[in-house]
Amino acid sequence: MTKTPAIPGRLELEARGSVLIARLEGGPHGLMELNIANELAALMDKVESEEAVRSVVLTGTHPGRFIGDFFIGQPEVLLGILPGGGGTQRLTRLVGAHRALMMMLEGRPVPPAKALEIGLIDEVVPVDALLDRALALAEYLGSRSRDSIGAIKRAVYLGGSMTLEEGLHLERTEFITIAPSKTAQSLMVGYLDRTERDGDLPLYDPMIYEEALAGGRFPLQDSEAREMNAVSHSPSAAGAFTRQDVRFESGETYCSAWLYLPVGVERPPVVVLGHGPGATREMRLDVYSEHFAAAGIATLAFTYRHFDDSGGQPRQLISVKRQLEDWEAALAFVKRRADVDGSRLAVWGNSLGGGHAITVASRHPEMLAAISQCPFTDGLASAAALGLKGTLKLAPVILRHFVAKLLRRPPVMVPIAAPPGQTALMNAHDALPAYQALMPKGMEFVNHVAARVSRDRHLPAGTLRGPRKVADPVLRQQYRHGDTAGQDPCTRAPRAAGRDQALRRRPLRLLRGPRLRTTGVGSDALSAQAPARPPSTYELEMKKANPS
């Protein structure tokens, strides 16, 4: 058990096994001050990266605050203001709109028994037993799968503030994300095996159910448990890695992301990955991240605001300015984490994200490498690829959007990709098949964005001049065939960047998984601590086919 001393205006931390107790020292009146809020935010970021901490108990150091026979209420109306810090929103979600409104309008506190009755709290226990009960409950819930707990909380908290359709989409996204995990697969396979062996569903047996509740997961047979632990937790397994669901603040809301960490590598270098227009991290960023992580390089693959499970309104909005802000927020997030080395940093982007990667690299001379795959580097070139007729077809859609905006109606949507001749942001012959090929099985492609995207050049003016500032190695990959993004600005980029080498043209096929070599540009700086691994079958085949 470790404990830090209490300092006024700070947090007092105490570790008890897998539970961390955080006590707020808010001075004589137990007030929540800005520095305490900042410390709490930093603590949550740290806890997310520590597997040893399974749960956190939040309490206070001042007598009568957090622990005691007290009343709960929102008295702000008696001071001429309204509840802040989310009080009007969170209380409403807990007890319902009418009851919350009456509590806030009157300002009358609620005693513990009444708070329990209306669902504001979970239990009422004696004062001297409260902390022990909180620790027991924290250990009990902490025994569940960490990924499952995170997915459930996101689905409930975020989905509860969405429409039913949006909430169901979020639930499907969380399910598709967590179902392939090693823990989930091992538990579900063990459950099915036990069902086949016993001829009945195991959780119909009260004893098995109680054992599962007590242990936090379905009880596997000894051999199954040993196999799961060996696969999921062995630090010596070559190429082993973990994936965490994380969020980081960006603007007024947040971006959702996956953090991949190689097992057995202390503070690995990190690559930040971002996708193209309307695409989310589920669209194969996991495959690239797995290749990096297997080579000992951490990754953060994120989804832009306004899309999928990230925050932001309106939905399906592409904003170059906001997306570049998301990239900056992602870099700041990894730089302040203790489990990765933020000084050894690279970026990887595809399509519109590839253009962003060039822009971001030009703004960060400390970056070690940048990979820009088939980038959008100029909006006018992309419009030229669409053709005059295709561009003119967008005009009525854009006009309807402006009218809707004036009338404060929801944004008018335009398809992202469509077959040739149809109205969309991209209607080349390969545009729609390319998006569809990236979709995981069982996940539906949301093929529309707000029409206001058409007012943006895909990258800020001067992007092609930006690479002149890029000091780190830059790898650009461009389609030899296909005219979706407009190619000429991309092929001119190496010259604009001051490079003398010619751009070598090679066919780039659309692949469901990347063919990625970890010995490419910038690898010396990134892989200083990466564990050695044998070349893959693909690498060996490539060497035979092209010895150079």
N, C-alpha and C positions, 0 to 999 in steps of 0.2 A: 504494500500500500504506500503510495507517495502522495504528498500534500504540499501545495505551495501556500505561503502565508497570505493572509488577507490584507489587501492594500486599499485604502479608500478610493472609490471610483474605479475599481478594477475587479477582476474575477479571481476567486479562490478555487483552485482545482484540486480534486482528490480522486485518485484511481483506486477502485476496488474491483480487482479482477478485470472482467470485460466491461464493467460499467464505469463511466466517468461522471463524477459529481461536480457540477459547476455552480458555485455559490456567488451570487451578486453582492458585492459590497458597495452599496449605494449611499453611504454616509448615514447620518442620524435618522433621516426620513426614508431610507431605502429607495431612493429615486433611481430610475433608469436614465443614465446620462449617455451622451453621445459616445464617449470613449468606451463605455461598457458595451454599447451596441456594436461598435467597431471590433472590440475584442471578441464578442460573440460570433460575429461574421467570420473573423479569422479562425476562431476555434472550430467552427463548423467545416471550413475548408480543410483544416488539418485532420479532423476526425474522419472525413470522407476518405482520406488516403491511408488511414491506419486500420489494418485488418483486426488488430488486437482489441479495438474499442467497438463493442457491439451496440451500445446504447448510451444515452446521456440523460442524467437526472439534473434538472435545473431547479435550484432553490436559492435561498438568500441567507445572509449572515446576521441580519438584524432581527431581534426578537419581535414576533408578531407579524413579520412579513414572510409570505409564502407558507410558513408553518404556524398554525395557531387557530383559535376559534374566532374566525373573522367573517366578514360579510363581503360579498362580491357585487359590484355594481358599476354603473357609469354615471358619476355625478356631475359630468361636465356642464349639463344644461343649467345647473345651479350657479355656475360661474360665468354664464353668458356665452359659452362656446359649445362645440359639439365634440364627441369622442374622436380622437385622432389615432394615428398609428394603426389604422385598419379596424378600429373598434366597431364602427358602424357596419362594416362588411362581415367581419368574422363572427360577431355576435348573432347577426341575422342568419348566417349559415348554420350556426349551432342550435338555435332555439326557434327559428322561424321568424318571419317578418313581423307579424303582429305583436308577439311577445317581446321581441327585441325593441320594437318601436315604443311600446309602453314603458319598458325599462329605461330607455334613453330619454323619453319625453318627461317622465316623472323624476328620474334621478334617484329612485329609491333602491337601496341595496337589497340583495337576495341572501338570506341566511343559508348555511350549508345544506340543510335538509331540503329546502326548496330548490336549491341549485341542482341537487341530485335528482329531484323529481322531474325537472324540466330538461334534463340531459346536458346541463352546463358543465358538470363534473362527472367522474366515473364512480368514485367511492367516497364514503365518509368514514374515517378511522380515527381513533384516539390520537391526540397530539403527539404523545410520546412514542407512538408506533408508526407515525406517518413516514418518516424517512426509511425505516426498515421495509415497510410495505412497498414504497416506491422502488427501492433497490430490488426487491424480490420480483416485482412486476417487470422491471427493466431487464433483469436476467432472463425471465420467462419469455418475453417477446424477443429479446436479443438472440435466443436460440434458433429463431427462424432464419431462413435464407435471407441474407442481406439484400440480394438483388430483388427477391420477391417483395420484401418490405418496402423497398424504394419504389418499385413499380406500382404496388397497391396504393401507396400514399399519393403518388403523382396522379394516378387515375381518379382517385377520390377528390383530392384537393383541386386539381386543375380541371378535371372533367365536370366537377360540380358547379363550376362557373361558366360552363359552355352550354350550347344547345345539346339536346339529346343526340342528334346526329354527330356533332363534333365530339361529344364525350365517348360515344361508341367507337368512333374512329381512333381516338386516343387509346381506348382500351385495347382495340385490335393491334395497334402499333406496339403497345407494351407487351402484349402476349406474344406477338411474332418475335419481338426482340429477346425475350427471356426464355422462351421455350427451347431454343437450340443450345442453351448453356449446358455445360457438363453436369452441373448439379441437378438441374431440372431433368435432363435426359436420364441420368442414373436413377433418380428417384422414380420417375414415371416407368422406366423399363423394369425396375425392381417391383413396382406395384403390379404391372401387367404379368410379370413372371409368377408372382405370388397368386394372382387371380387364376392363372391357367393351372397352377399346381394344385390349389385348394378347391377350385371349382366355384368360388364365390368371391365377391369383392371384399378385400381385406378390411376395409374400414367399416364394414357391417359388424365386425367383431369388436365389442366394447373394449376388450383388453388391448387389442392392437391400437384402437383409436386413442385410448388413454395414454398408451406408450408414445404414440406420435405427438400428442399434445404436450406431454411432458418434455420430450426431446426436441420439439420444434420441427420435426420432419418425419416422414414415413420411415419406420424402422426397417432397414435393409438386413439381409442375411450377412453374416460375418464376411464371407468372400466378396459379396457385392460392395460392402462398406469399404473393405480394404482396397478394392479396385478403384472406387470413386476417389478415395483419398490419394491414391498413388497417382491418378491421372490429374486431379485438380490441384493438388497442393505440393507435389514433389518439387523442391527448389533445384534439384539436380537434373530434371528432365530438360533435354536440349530443346530450345525453342519454345519453352513453356511461357505462358503469359496469362494475365488476368484482364478482365474488362469491367470497368465501373461506369454506371450511369451518373453523370454529373451535370450540373448547371452552373453557368456563370452569368453575372449581371452584364447587360449591355443596354445602354440608354435607359429608358424608363421601365424595362422589363428584363428578360433573360433569354439566353440561348441554351438549348439542351444539347448534350454531347456525350460521346463515349471516350473514356480515357483508357487506353491500352498500356499496361505496364509489363515489361518483360520480367519473368521470375529470376531471381538470383543476380540481378544487375543493380548495383547501388547508384542511385541518381543518374539514370540513363539520359542520353540526349533525347530531344523530342521534336517531332514533326507535327505541325498543325495542318489539317486537311479541310478544305472547303469545296463545295460542289458548284454545279452550273445552275442556270436559270430554272427555277421551279423544282429543282432536285433536292432531295434530303439525304442524310447520311446513310439511310437504309439502302440506298441505291448504289450498293457495292463499295462504299467507302470502308465497310468492315473488312473486305477482302484485302485491300491495300494495307489497312492498318494491321491486319494479322501478319502480313509479310514483313512489315517493318518490325513489329513486336517480336516475331520469331528470330529476327536478326539482332535483337538486343536494343532496339530503338523504340522509345515510347511514342505514342501518337495521341493527338486530340482531334477527333473527327466530329465536327459540329454541324448543326442545322441552323440556317439563318433565321432571324426573327421573322414573324408573320407566316411561318410555314410549320406544318406538322405539329410536333409537341413543344416547339419553342413558343414564347409569348409574342405579344404584339398584335395590335389592331390597326387597320383592317387585315383580314386574313388574305393570304396569297398575294402579297404585295412585294414586288421587286423594286428596291430602291438602292442604287449604287452607293449613295452616301451612307445609308444605314448598314449595308452589307460590309463596307469598308470599316465602319465603326465596330461591327461584329468581329472582324478579323483582329482589330486592335484590342478588343476586349478579350479575345481568346489568347492572344500573346501575353497580355497582362496576367491572365489567369494562370497559365503554365509557369510564368516567371516567378510568381509568388508561392508556388507549391514547393514543399520540401522534398517530395519523392521523385522529382525530375530535375535535371540540370538545365535551368532556363537560360544559361549562358551559351549552351550548345543547341542552337535552334535553327530549324528550317521550315519552309512552307511548301505545301503541295496543293495545287488547284487544278480543276478541270473546267474547260469551257469558260463561262463567265468567271468562275473561281480561278481559272488559270490567269485571266487578265488581272484579277485582284491580287494574285500571288506576286505578279511582276510589280504592281503598284506598291504593295506592302514591303517587298524586298527593297525597293528604291528608297523607302522611308526609314529603313532600319539597317544601317551599315554594320551593325553587330551581328546580323544574321549570317549563318555559315553557308546556306545553300537555298536555292529555290527551284521547284519543279513546276513548269507550266505546261499542262497537257491540253493541246488543241484549244488555245486560248481565244476568247473574244477580246480583241484589242482595239476595235474601233466600231462604233455604232453605225457610222455612215457606210462602212464596208459591209456590215451585216444587212443593212437596208438594201444595198446594191445586190447582195446575194438573193434577197427576197424578190427583187425585180420591181419595176415601176407598177405593174398591175397589182401585184401582191401588196405593195405598200399602200396603194390607193384604196384597196379593199378594207384596210384597217381604219380609214378615215371615219366612216360612220360609227364604228365601235368607239373610237376615241371621242367623237362628238357626244354620243350617248353617255359616256362616262362623265364628261364635263357637266352635262345637264343633271345627271344623278348627283354629282358633287354639289352643285348649286342648290339642289332641292334636299340636300342632306340625306340622300338615300344610299343604300349599299353600293359599293363599286360595281361597275359593269365589267364582266370578265371576258377575256379573250383566250382562245386556245393557245397553248404553248407550242405544240407541234401538230401538224396535220399533213395529209397526203398532198402532193403537188396540185396546185390550183385552188385549194381551199384556204379560207382566211385563218391565219395563225401567225404567231411571231416567227415561226420557222416552218416552211412547207417544202423543203427539199425532199428528194425521194428517200433519203436515209434518216430524216429527222425523227419521225414518229417511231419507226422500228428501233432506233437507237435508244430512245427513252424506255420503250417497252421491254427491251432486252435487259435493262438494268434493274427491273423490278423483281424483288424476291417473290418466290411462289406464295400465293395467298394474299399479297398486298396489292391494292389497287392504285394505279397512277392517277393522281389528281391533275388532270390535263387542262388547267386554266390558271390565269393570273389576272390581277387587276389591270385594266386597260391603260392605266396611267403609266405603266412601265414604258409604253411607246413614246413617251415624252423625253425619256432619258437616252442620251448616248450610252452605250453599254459600259463604257469606261470614261472617266473624266477626260476633258481635253488635255492633250499633252502626255497621254500615257506612253506613247511611243518615244517620247523624249525622256520619260522616267527612267528607262533602263540605263541611260548614261550614268546614273547615280549608283547603279547596282555594283557593289564591289565583290559580292560573293559569287560563287559559281552558279550559273543558271542553266538548267536543262529545259529546252522547249521541244515539245513533241507536237507534230502537226499532221493532219490527214493529207495524204497524197491525193486521194479521191474524195469527193464530197464537198459541197460548197455551202454548207449550212451557215458557217460563221463568217465567211468572207476571208480569203486566204492571204491576199497580197500584203496587208499590214503585218501579218505574222512573219512572212518570209523576209520582210524588210527589217524586222526587229533586231536581228543580230548586228547588222550594219549600224542601225541607230544606236545600239548599245556600245559601239566602239570596238566590236569584235572583228577581227580580220578573217576568221575562218568562215567558209561557206556553209550554208545550211544544207546538210546532206538529206536527200529525199529518199525515204524508204516507205514501203507500204505499211499502213497501220490498220490492222483488222479490228473489227468490233468484237471484243471478247467478253465473256461473262465473268471471267476472273482476270486479274492483271498478270502479265508476264513481267515480273519486276526483278531486277537484279539489284542487290543491295551494295554492289561494289561500284556504283555509278558516281555521278558528279557529287562532290562534297562528302564522299563517304569517309575519307581519311579523318576529317574533323569530327564527323558525327559518330563514328564507330570506335572511338578510342577505347571504350570500355565494353564494347559488344563482344559476347562470347564467340569463339570460333565455331563455325559450322561447316559441314561438307557442302559442296555445290549441289544444287537441285538437279533433277533429271533434265529440266528445261535448260538450265545453264550449260550443262554438259553437251546437250544437243546443239545449242547455239554456238558453242566453241567449235564443235565439229563442222558445223555448216559454214561458219565464218571465223577462222582462226584469228583474224585481226581484232 
